[in-house]
Amino acid sequence: MSVGAPRCHGLQTLPVVQPWERTLWQADIESVGIALKAGWIDADQAVEALADCDCLQLIHPREPMATKKRRNNRLPPFVPVTRAMLDLPAWKACSPGARLLYIALKRFLNEDIGNNGQLYLSYRDACDVVGTRSFQSIARWFAELEFYGFIVKTAEGCLGVHGMGISPHYRLTERPYKGDPATRDHERWDGVLFVDPQTEKRRLKKQNPVPVAGTLRSRDGNTSCPPGRKKRPDRSRDGYIEPPMDRSRDGYITS
């Protein structure tokens, strides 16, 4: 190989550089770097200085880095529910409807815009998502999620300016809120089960049972007249007393 001929290194052709030229170029590059770091020159002036020193021929343009191929098994957009939450006693104590409602509400969480605390879901939309027609069930599930500490109400529902109703707003306790760390109230559940006030009210509602003292009952539970007590006379619609009719054994009425 003749002196001064270029050497082949892979696919790039590198010029033959003498040791003294390498030393001069290295000193020039260090000087330009010191001046650029100190702020005496800007980037354009640094490039011009390197071009005047013939140092740019040592710099080879880098090939663009190959981007990572997108994995074929990449999941589509989803609502994350961690395994740690699935193992929580509070999550297991929730009803299936409350769990579905929590996932439906978390669907609208956007960490990029930080809308935690402004999440809302109307009862009508919640019925369509969860698959029910009962607004009472949706209200009970919202109250259940608040009781177990998964959500916290940040604004009450009200009537808007244009006559349209505004749904209550909630925040998820598992996510940060306005720069504050996540409170995770559901992890401090005390073990007390949720009881719906409306259901409890209907269960404890007093009924009007038939009084036992005023009802003629026999010992076997029938309402026929017990022995030793006179049977009440039968009255017709017009108020007259109808005498009882006696039937013989063969079915004929006797006077």
C-alpha positions as CSV (number, residue, x, y, z in Angstrom):
1,M,0.0,0.0,0.0
2,S,1.5,3.3,-1.1
3,V,2.0,6.2,1.2
4,G,-0.8,8.7,1.1
5,A,-3.3,6.3,-0.2
6,P,-6.6,6.2,1.7
7,R,-7.3,3.3,4.0
8,C,-10.6,1.4,3.8
9,H,-12.2,0.9,7.2
10,G,-15.5,-0.9,6.7
11,L,-17.6,1.2,4.4
12,Q,-16.0,4.5,5.3
13,T,-12.8,5.9,3.7
14,L,-10.6,7.6,6.2
15,P,-7.7,9.8,5.1
16,V,-4.2,9.0,6.2
17,V,-3.2,11.6,8.9
18,Q,0.3,12.2,10.0
19,P,1.0,12.4,13.7
20,W,2.0,16.0,13.7
21,E,-1.2,16.9,11.8
22,R,-3.3,15.0,14.3
23,T,-1.6,16.9,17.2
24,L,-2.3,20.3,15.5
25,W,-5.9,19.5,14.8
26,Q,-6.5,18.2,18.3
27,A,-5.1,21.5,19.7
28,D,-7.3,23.5,17.4
29,I,-10.4,21.5,18.3
30,E,-9.7,21.9,22.1
31,S,-9.2,25.7,21.6
32,V,-12.5,26.1,19.8
33,G,-14.2,24.0,22.4
34,I,-12.8,26.1,25.3
35,A,-13.9,29.3,23.5
36,L,-17.4,27.9,22.8
37,K,-17.8,26.8,26.4
38,A,-16.7,30.2,27.8
39,G,-19.2,31.9,25.5
40,W,-16.6,33.9,23.5
41,I,-18.0,32.5,20.3
42,D,-21.3,30.9,19.2
43,A,-21.9,27.7,17.4
44,D,-21.7,29.1,13.9
45,Q,-18.4,30.8,14.7
46,A,-17.1,27.5,16.1
47,V,-18.0,25.7,12.9
48,E,-16.3,28.4,10.8
49,A,-13.2,28.1,13.0
50,L,-13.0,24.4,12.5
51,A,-13.5,24.7,8.8
52,D,-10.6,27.2,8.6
53,C,-8.4,24.7,10.4
54,D,-9.4,21.8,8.1
55,C,-10.7,19.9,11.0
56,L,-14.1,19.2,9.6
57,Q,-12.8,16.4,7.4
58,L,-12.2,14.3,10.5
59,I,-15.9,14.6,11.3
60,H,-18.0,12.1,9.4
61,P,-21.8,12.5,9.4
62,R,-23.5,9.9,11.5
63,E,-26.0,7.7,10.0
64,P,-29.5,8.1,11.5
65,M,-30.1,5.6,14.2
66,A,-32.5,2.9,13.3
67,T,-35.7,3.4,15.3
68,K,-36.9,0.6,17.3
69,K,-39.4,-1.5,15.5
70,R,-42.9,-1.3,17.0
71,R,-43.7,-4.4,18.7
72,N,-46.4,-6.4,17.1
73,N,-47.8,-7.4,20.5
74,R,-48.2,-3.8,21.7
75,L,-51.6,-3.4,23.5
76,P,-54.2,-0.9,22.2
77,P,-55.4,1.9,24.5
78,F,-56.6,0.5,27.8
79,V,-57.6,1.4,31.3
80,P,-54.9,0.2,33.7
81,V,-55.9,-1.6,36.9
82,T,-52.8,-2.7,38.8
83,R,-52.4,-6.1,40.4
84,A,-51.9,-4.4,43.8
85,M,-55.3,-2.9,43.6
86,L,-56.9,-6.2,42.6
87,D,-55.5,-7.7,45.8
88,L,-56.7,-4.9,48.1
89,P,-59.4,-5.9,50.6
90,A,-61.3,-2.8,49.8
91,W,-61.5,-3.7,46.1
92,K,-62.7,-7.2,47.0
93,A,-65.3,-5.8,49.3
94,C,-66.8,-3.6,46.5
95,S,-69.7,-4.9,44.5
96,P,-69.2,-5.9,40.8
97,G,-71.2,-2.8,39.7
98,A,-69.0,-0.5,41.7
99,R,-65.9,-2.0,40.2
100,L,-67.2,-1.5,36.7
101,L,-68.2,2.1,37.5
102,Y,-64.7,2.8,38.8
103,I,-63.1,1.6,35.5
104,A,-65.7,3.6,33.5
105,L,-64.8,6.7,35.5
106,K,-61.0,6.1,35.3
107,R,-61.3,5.8,31.5
108,F,-61.5,9.6,31.3
109,L,-58.3,10.2,33.3
110,N,-55.6,12.0,31.3
111,E,-52.3,12.4,32.9
112,D,-51.0,14.8,30.2
113,I,-53.5,17.5,31.0
114,G,-53.9,16.6,34.7
115,N,-57.7,16.4,34.8
116,N,-57.8,14.4,38.0
117,G,-60.4,16.0,40.2
118,Q,-62.4,17.0,37.2
119,L,-63.6,13.5,36.2
120,Y,-67.4,13.2,35.8
121,L,-69.8,10.7,34.5
122,S,-73.5,11.3,34.3
123,Y,-76.0,8.7,35.5
124,R,-77.3,8.2,32.0
125,D,-73.9,7.6,30.5
126,A,-72.9,5.4,33.4
127,C,-76.0,3.2,32.8
128,D,-75.0,2.7,29.2
129,V,-71.4,1.8,30.1
130,V,-72.2,-0.5,33.0
131,G,-75.2,-2.0,31.4
132,T,-78.1,-1.2,33.7
133,R,-81.3,0.9,33.7
134,S,-81.4,1.8,37.3
135,F,-80.2,5.3,38.3
136,Q,-80.5,4.2,42.0
137,S,-77.9,1.5,41.4
138,I,-75.5,4.1,39.9
139,A,-76.0,6.4,42.8
140,R,-75.4,3.5,45.2
141,W,-72.2,2.5,43.4
142,F,-70.9,6.0,43.5
143,A,-71.6,6.2,47.2
144,E,-69.9,2.8,47.6
145,L,-66.7,4.0,45.9
146,E,-66.6,7.0,48.1
147,F,-67.1,4.9,51.2
148,Y,-64.2,2.6,50.4
149,G,-61.9,5.5,49.5
150,F,-61.4,5.0,45.8
151,I,-62.9,8.4,44.8
152,V,-63.5,11.7,46.5
153,K,-66.1,14.2,45.3
154,T,-64.6,17.6,44.5
155,A,-67.7,19.4,43.2
156,E,-71.4,18.8,43.7
157,G,-73.8,18.5,40.8
158,C,-75.8,21.5,39.9
159,L,-77.9,23.2,37.2
160,G,-75.8,24.9,34.6
161,V,-76.2,28.4,33.2
162,H,-77.9,27.2,30.0
163,G,-80.3,24.9,31.9
164,M,-78.2,21.8,31.4
165,G,-77.3,19.7,34.5
166,I,-73.7,19.5,35.5
167,S,-72.6,16.1,37.0
168,P,-70.6,15.9,40.2
169,H,-66.8,15.9,39.8
170,Y,-64.5,13.3,41.4
171,R,-60.8,12.6,41.8
172,L,-59.1,9.2,42.0
173,T,-57.2,8.7,45.2
174,E,-54.7,6.5,43.5
175,R,-53.4,9.3,41.3
176,P,-51.8,12.7,42.2
177,Y,-54.0,15.7,42.5
178,K,-52.9,19.3,41.9
179,G,-49.2,18.5,42.5
180,D,-50.0,16.6,45.7
181,P,-49.1,12.9,46.0
182,A,-51.8,10.3,45.8
183,T,-53.7,9.9,49.1
184,R,-54.7,6.2,48.5
185,D,-57.6,6.3,51.0
186,H,-58.7,2.8,49.9
187,E,-55.5,1.3,51.4
188,R,-56.6,2.5,54.9
189,W,-60.0,0.9,54.9
190,D,-61.0,-0.1,58.4
191,G,-63.0,-3.2,57.4
192,V,-66.5,-1.8,57.9
193,L,-68.7,-2.9,55.1
194,F,-70.8,-0.5,53.1
195,V,-74.5,-0.3,53.8
196,D,-76.7,1.7,51.4
197,P,-78.9,4.2,53.4
198,Q,-81.8,3.9,51.0
199,T,-81.8,0.1,51.1
200,E,-81.6,0.1,54.9
201,K,-84.4,2.6,55.1
202,R,-86.6,0.4,53.0
203,R,-85.7,-2.6,55.0
204,L,-86.5,-0.9,58.3
205,K,-89.7,0.7,57.1
206,K,-92.6,-0.3,59.4
207,Q,-95.5,-2.2,57.8
208,N,-99.1,-2.5,59.0
209,P,-99.5,-6.2,59.9
210,V,-102.9,-7.6,60.7
211,P,-103.4,-7.5,64.5
212,V,-103.5,-10.9,66.1
213,A,-106.0,-9.9,68.8
214,G,-108.7,-8.8,66.4
215,T,-108.4,-11.7,64.0
216,L,-110.4,-14.8,64.5
217,R,-108.0,-17.7,64.3
218,S,-108.2,-21.3,65.4
219,R,-105.5,-23.3,67.0
220,D,-104.5,-24.8,63.6
221,G,-104.0,-21.4,62.0
222,N,-107.3,-21.2,60.1
223,T,-109.4,-18.1,60.3
224,S,-112.6,-20.0,61.1
225,C,-114.4,-19.3,64.3
226,P,-112.9,-21.2,67.2
227,P,-115.2,-23.2,69.5
228,G,-116.8,-21.3,72.3
229,R,-116.9,-17.9,70.4
230,K,-119.8,-16.5,68.4
231,K,-119.2,-15.9,64.8
232,R,-119.6,-12.4,63.6
233,P,-122.7,-11.8,61.5
234,D,-122.3,-11.4,57.8
235,R,-123.4,-8.1,56.4
236,S,-124.4,-7.5,52.8
237,R,-123.4,-4.5,50.8
238,D,-126.6,-2.6,51.7
239,G,-125.9,-3.1,55.5
240,Y,-128.6,-5.8,56.2
241,I,-127.5,-8.9,58.1
242,E,-127.8,-12.1,56.1
243,P,-128.6,-15.2,58.1
244,P,-126.1,-18.0,57.6
245,M,-127.3,-20.8,55.4
246,D,-127.0,-24.4,56.6
247,R,-126.1,-27.2,54.3
248,S,-126.8,-30.8,54.9
249,R,-124.5,-33.6,54.2
250,D,-126.0,-34.2,50.8
251,G,-125.5,-30.6,49.7
252,Y,-129.1,-29.3,49.9
253,I,-129.8,-26.1,51.9
254,T,-132.1,-26.6,54.9
255,S,-134.1,-23.9,56.4
